[in-house]
Amino acid sequence: MADRLVCTSSSLRALPAPDWGRGAIEPILPALLRGVIFISVLSAPFVAALLAG
């Protein structure tokens, strides 16, 4: 079993590394911005209720 784990983990190194350059990050930013807007809109009534006391 340990031999299989070693073979599996060493075979992962043969895969090409993902491109972590500027081009790989740019598509993430709009999704991240949408997520931040969604969370802020979702939490706005709760924050308003806390501030109202």
URNORMO-V389046 format. One record per residue. N is the residue number from 0. BURIAL is # if it has 9 or more other C-alpha atoms within 8 Angstrom, else .. Layout:
n;burial
N;BURIAL
N;BURIAL
This chain:
n;burial
0;.
1;.
2;.
3;.
4;.
5;.
6;.
7;.
8;.
9;.
10;.
11;.
12;.
13;.
14;.
15;.
16;.
17;.
18;.
19;.
20;.
21;.
22;.
23;#
24;#
25;.
26;.
27;.
28;.
29;.
30;.
31;.
32;.
33;.
34;.
35;.
36;.
37;.
38;.
39;.
40;.
41;.
42;.
43;.
44;.
45;.
46;.
47;.
48;.
49;.
50;.
51;.
52;.
